[in-house]
Amino acid sequence: MSTNPPRSSTPLFRPRFTLGLVYFALFFFFYCGFIVLPALIEIAWEVSFGPELQELAEYVAREQLRGKTSYVALAALLTLGLGSYARILPGLR
């Protein structure tokens, strides 16, 4: 007669690292958009739609983020850390 091994209540696979990377990427792109969006809205009102708008938007986005990506990454990392510490991010509790 065989007996089943006792089951533990903790799951076998907990993808905390993968979820942490996904949250970091989401926060990073959110903060990048937060920095770039006002300038993009401004040029969208001034320039008519077409290839010129796309080229100008790419240039403005690069210029707005130049030198700020390290600050954006730090803000995303701090947000991830605080969210994990406060246990408000699903999957990182």
C-alpha positions as CSV (number, residue, x, y, z in Angstrom):
1,M,0.0,0.0,0.0
2,S,1.5,3.3,-1.1
3,T,1.0,6.6,0.7
4,N,1.0,10.0,-0.9
5,P,3.6,12.3,0.2
6,P,2.4,15.3,2.3
7,R,1.7,18.4,0.2
8,S,2.9,21.7,1.3
9,S,0.8,24.8,1.1
10,T,3.5,26.8,-0.7
11,P,3.5,26.7,-4.5
12,L,6.3,25.0,-6.2
13,F,7.1,27.8,-8.6
14,R,7.0,31.4,-7.7
15,P,8.2,33.7,-10.5
16,R,9.2,36.7,-8.3
17,F,12.3,37.6,-10.3
18,T,10.4,37.5,-13.7
19,L,7.5,39.5,-12.3
20,G,10.1,42.0,-10.8
21,L,11.6,42.4,-14.3
22,V,8.2,42.9,-15.9
23,Y,7.2,45.5,-13.2
24,F,10.5,47.3,-13.6
25,A,10.0,47.5,-17.4
26,L,6.4,48.8,-17.0
27,F,7.4,51.4,-14.5
28,F,10.4,52.4,-16.7
29,F,8.3,52.9,-19.8
30,F,5.5,54.7,-17.7
31,Y,8.0,57.2,-16.4
32,C,9.6,57.7,-19.8
33,G,6.2,58.4,-21.2
34,F,5.5,60.8,-18.4
35,I,8.6,62.8,-19.3
36,V,8.1,62.7,-23.1
37,L,4.3,63.1,-23.4
38,P,4.0,66.8,-22.8
39,A,6.5,67.7,-25.5
40,L,4.8,65.2,-27.9
41,I,1.4,66.7,-27.3
42,E,2.8,70.2,-28.0
43,I,4.3,69.2,-31.3
44,A,1.2,67.2,-32.3
45,W,-0.9,70.4,-32.1
46,E,1.7,72.4,-34.1
47,V,2.7,70.0,-37.0
48,S,0.3,68.3,-39.4
49,F,0.2,64.6,-39.6
50,G,2.7,62.9,-41.9
51,P,6.3,61.8,-42.1
52,E,7.5,65.2,-40.7
53,L,5.6,64.7,-37.5
54,Q,7.0,61.2,-37.0
55,E,10.6,62.4,-37.6
56,L,10.1,65.4,-35.3
57,A,8.4,63.2,-32.6
58,E,11.4,60.8,-32.6
59,Y,13.8,63.7,-32.3
60,V,11.9,65.3,-29.5
61,A,11.5,62.0,-27.6
62,R,15.3,61.4,-27.9
63,E,16.1,64.9,-26.7
64,Q,13.7,64.8,-23.8
65,L,15.2,61.6,-22.5
66,R,18.8,62.4,-23.2
67,G,20.6,62.2,-19.9
68,K,17.5,61.3,-17.9
69,T,17.3,57.5,-18.5
70,S,19.4,56.8,-15.4
71,Y,17.0,58.9,-13.3
72,V,14.1,57.1,-14.8
73,A,15.6,53.7,-14.1
74,L,16.3,54.8,-10.5
75,A,12.7,56.0,-10.1
76,A,11.4,52.7,-11.5
77,L,13.7,50.7,-9.2
78,L,12.5,52.7,-6.2
79,T,8.9,52.3,-7.1
80,L,9.4,48.6,-7.5
81,G,11.2,48.4,-4.2
82,L,8.5,50.4,-2.3
83,G,5.7,48.4,-4.0
84,S,7.3,45.1,-3.0
85,Y,8.0,46.3,0.5
86,A,4.5,47.5,1.0
87,R,3.2,44.3,-0.5
88,I,0.9,46.0,-3.0
89,L,2.3,44.5,-6.2
90,P,0.6,41.2,-7.1
91,G,3.0,38.3,-7.3
92,L,5.6,40.0,-5.2
93,R,3.8,39.6,-1.9
